[in-house]
């Protein structure tokens, strides 16, 4: 059934000439324009990974290495300037750390280990050295043995005079031992009082100042007892020295000079090593010149700290180069090459406010480790963001790194999906 006539249908079925002519032209222009825009507009190909930014000489973190250490002294305050080797913290021990450092300085004064230099060294009998005391007396005994081989056989000394001196020293030792027993009793009572006060403190019935005072009293008693023990050791050494003199008068020295000299040098080495071990166990020293930070608010004097507790951080005082480290996933890592641009967005500095850092890949590892390849990023303009803000490089920072592997044209991205890879 025909609704319209043949003439009307012919008019409706025939498009206007201008539409055919200009429509085809417009479509062609649109295609050319899109191709032109696609050719000139570039869209980067990006590989994203986590990045850690640190300095070449990073901050030194000082950790408690002992299973459980009691902090006796903190010798610095937050943000103090410190030098390499400076003592920062002391753990509780039987020695006075100042005396140990005095002993170390005296040992370091011996530049060449000749017999005369070792015999002239006075390690100090009156120093409170704790477990180092025995090594000091061993060194002093070796000094005396060498002196016996170098000196006359005490012809001018009579045995009776030496024996009288021996009895006097023994009497003095007996007196020191009675004093030590008296102090031991006081120390036992102080420990009992400390346990009682600790229970009261745990129940909230006793102020911390009282508990701290009792601990200080115990430490003072222990040091006083250490002083008496040192006095007894010194006098025992004196007895041994007198006996050697008596033996020298009677029969002459039994040690040859070469043997005595060798033993003295061995004792000196042993003493130096013991001092180094003592410092590692009881002292925290600065490994570099810099500024010390106390990151843990719970670290304070008269407190126990468990092993691996971060005690202090020393930030280098001199400015050092800052680098970024990336553990690049091995999948797709072939596109990453040295010299490529890296956009870094830091977690601690919001990108919308601070902008991003711009870096360049300076080095890429060749051998993978745990399915990752190490990559280092250099920042030619320093830690200046795209918004012109400076980032403080003193602490380690983490963020996201966008590695621009290739700046592709938009049209290439469209057609690369239609490529076929021959097998």
Secondary structure, DSSP 8 states (H G I E B T S, - for coil): --SS-HHHHHHHHS--HHHHHHHHHHHHHHHHHHHHHHHH-EEEEEEEEEEEEEESS--EEEE--SSEEEEEEE---TT-EE-TT-EEEEE--SS-HHHHHHHHHHHHT--S--HHHHHH----SS---GGGHHHHHHHHHHHHHHHHHHS---TT--HHHHHHHHHHHHHHHHHHHHHHHHHHHHHHHHHHHHHHHHHHHHTT-S-HHHHHHHHHHHHHHHHHHHHHHHHHHHHHHHHHHHHHHHHHHHH--SS-HHHHHHHHHHHHHHHHHHHHHHHHHHEEE-SSSEEEE---TT--SSEEEETT-EEEEEEESS---EEEEEEEESTTGGG--TT-EEEEEESSS-HHHH--EEEEEEEE-SS-BTTEEEEEEE-TT-SBBTTS-B---SS-EEEEEEEEEEEEEHHHHHHGGG-----
